[in-house]
Amino acid sequence: MALLVQKYGGTSVGSVERIKNVAERIAEFYRQGHDLIVVVSAMSGVTDQLLQLASQLHPEPSEREIDVLLSTGEQTTIALLSIALHALKIPAVSLTGAQAGIVTDGKHTRAKILNISPKRIKELLQQRNVVVVAGFQGQNVEGHITTLGRGGSDLTAIALSAVFHAECCQIYTDVEGVYTADPRIVPTARKIDEISYDELLEMAASGSKVMQARSVEFAKKFKVPFEVRSSFTNVAGTIVKEEVSAMEKVVVRAVSLEPSQAKVTILGVPDKPGIAAKVFCRLAEAEINVDMIVQNISDHGLTDITFTVHKNFLKKALVALESVVSEISAREVRATEGIAKLSVVGIGMRSHSGVAAKLFSSLAEAGINVQMISTSEIKISVIIDEKEGKRAAQIVHDAFQLNNPL
C-alpha cells in the first residue's frame, strides 16, 4: 500500500479525547495496509503558555533556550499520540525532529531545513511502525535544537513527503479545507476543491491563516501536492497542486483580509538615487517585513514614500527610521494604524480583464475608500479602513460571485 504523511495541528490534538480521535483515524489507515509518517504540533495553547513562563523569568530570553523550551510542546504530543496508538494495538514510535534526522541551519526560532537523513525513519517503517514525528523542530550541525517558526509543523510534513516520495500528504486542521474567504468573516464563503500553489501563496501573503507561506513555497519547489482537510470530519478537503490550464477558467479564486496593519509615510524625501535603498536597508537590518510600498510623483525634487507593516512592528519601524530620516534630510514621518489589507487572488487574472474595475467599483458603490493599491500577476490588494474590513470582504466576495458552485 501507499506511504502517507499526515500532519495534525494543535487544535486536532488539543485534548486527550482529541488525541484518541486522531489515533483512531491513524489506526484505520494503518489497518488498510498503509505506511504512515505522522507529524504533530504542540497541543493548542501550550506554546503560548511556555512563552509566558519564559517572559516571567526574563524580558528577552535567549533564542537558543526558547527553542529548547518550545520543542517540548511537540515532544509531549508525539509521546501521548504514540501511547494512544499502543492502546489500540498499533505499533508506533515517537521521534523528535533531531531523532528523525532533520538538520537545519543555525538560525534559532526561525531555522531553515538543510537536509533530512531518512535512515532511522526508513528502518522503523520497514518494521511496520507508525512513525510519529515532532513537527516545527530540528537540530543544527552543532547539535543544538532549533525551531522552524510559525507554521513549522506544516513545513516538516511537506519536507518529509518530499524526501520519502509519499503517495499523499494530508494537512489536518480545524477547517475542512481552503475557502473562498475566511468563513468567520464571510459566512457565504465556499470550500475550494483545488487550488494552485501560487494562488495559496498569494492568499498566505494576504492574511489567510490556512497555511504558512514557507510550507507552500517548499511544496511548490519540490512538487509535493497536498490536501488540507479537517481532523473532525471525513469530508474531502482542498487539493493544493501545480497549476493546470483548467484553473484559469476561474478568474478570482478567493478574497483575503489582513487586519491589524499600519501605514508609515516619510514626507519630503529627496528624489535621487540611493535614498529608497537607505530607508529599506535600515528596516531590513531591524528585521522588519515591509508589505506594500508606494512612492509619489516627484514635486520640486521631493517625493513621499509610503509603506505598510503589521501594527506589532510599527514602533520598531519608527525607531529604525529615526536616524535614517535625518540622514536623508526627509521632512518628517507619519504613522497611521487602524487599516487592513483586502486582496483578490486568482490565476485567471492573467488571461481575463476587468478584475480591477469590478473590485474598485464594488468598493466605491459601498462608500469604501481605497488608500493604497498594489498588484501582482494574480493578485490585487488595497488598503482600507480596518473598521470596513469585514463589510468590504463580503461585498467583494459577492461581486465576484464566489459563493456560487463552479
Secondary structure, DSSP 8 states (H G I E B T S, - for coil): --EEEEEE-TTTTSSHHHHHHHHHHHHHHHHTT-EEEEEE---TTHHHHHHHHHHHH-SS--HHHHHHHHHHHHHHHHHHHHHHHHHTT--EEEE-TTTTTEEE-S-TTS--EEEE--HHHHHHHHTT-EEEEETTEEEETTS-EEE--TTHHHHHHHHHHHHHT-SEEEEEESSSS-BSS-TTT-TT--B-SEEEHHHHHHHHHTT--SS-HHHHHHHHHTT--EEEEESS-----EEEE---GGGGG-S--EEEEEEEEEEEEEEEEE-STTHHHHHHHHHHHTT-----EEE---BTTEEEEEEEEEGGGHHHHHHHHHHHHHHTT--EEEEEEEEEEEEEE-GGGGT---HHHHHHHHHHHTT----EEEEETTEEEEEEEGGGHHHHHHHHHHHTTTTS--
